């Protein structure tokens, strides 16, 4: 292969990774920041900049309100900078506040009532959750859902399922008292229950049978990479009669979208619990490289899967931003909660220390997950 052909092949590979990644992350970040922006405007806050990405500007323009809308070179997030902010993390500048006119002071974020500031900050994650709801509802209305009956077709030898007494033909009715409607739902429940005994009720030859099974972590390989997932060792029914295609009207689709959004909201929280309990591995944490890899893979499957992946990423980013870490939205909300209780904000020194600690934590996490991503690509 010549130099030109090699360059073309390299460029094609880069585009195959970059375009889906930029579409997914760009949309999620834009909606997040738009939530902050719109609620800030509703509360009379002046916005100096609305940025997608960090660092030097690629392109931008000023709107009629004086806000600079910009796209920057580092596509790993974004920010809304309010009048009087010292930096993109919305840390207030006391020096700027001391020099502004009364008119500008009334438009500065830091002088708004604590309730208004909390609404502005919470609007970003809320917008992420709303985006997921809209995407899921649209997908359910357009494509419905394929449901596989939770019937056991095969029991893997020497697996937890075999030791628990599962048999081919068993129809799973419930797990820990919760009704199971599909094989996919059963897989989700089991996948989040490593080393935790599950009480399972199955229907066998017309009778109800109670079984107890403990899922075990299994290393799995797929086109999306390797992962450790809890499994019990059963395979679903392969008969087409067990496959049901469900269609949804607008109201049903919205109801299903709430269920799907709630499911994906629970995943990071459950994973953290598993991590603390030693039932999950920190090497499963991923960062921008893994998001790019996954975006490329799901884009190759089709637009619906790319949209679904976008909704999942939107939920994850919304939740991460609610973590009580200074610099993130959750950290700001903690400060505002303290301010509401005390009747006055924390002093400038305490807030500055908090922001520095928060920035250090975020940077360490970014380095860690990026290292995980690179190691997974190398392996």
Secondary structure by P-SEA (a helix, b strand, c coil): ccaaaaaaaaaaaaaaacaaaaaaaaaaaaaaaaaaaaaaaaacccccccccccccccccccccccccccccccccbbbbbccccccccccccaaaaacccaaaaaaccccccaaaaaaaaaaaaaaaaaaaaaaaaaaaaaccccccccccccccccccccccccccccccccccccccccaaaaaaaaaaccccccbbbbbcccbbbbbbbbbbbbbbbccccbbbbbbcccccccccccbbbbbbcaaaaaaaaaaaaaaaaaaaaaaaaaaaaccccccccccaaaaaaaaaaaaaacaaaaaaaaaaaaaaaaaaaaccccccaaaaaaaaaaaaaacccccaaaaaaaaaaaaaaaaaaaaaaaaaaaaaaac
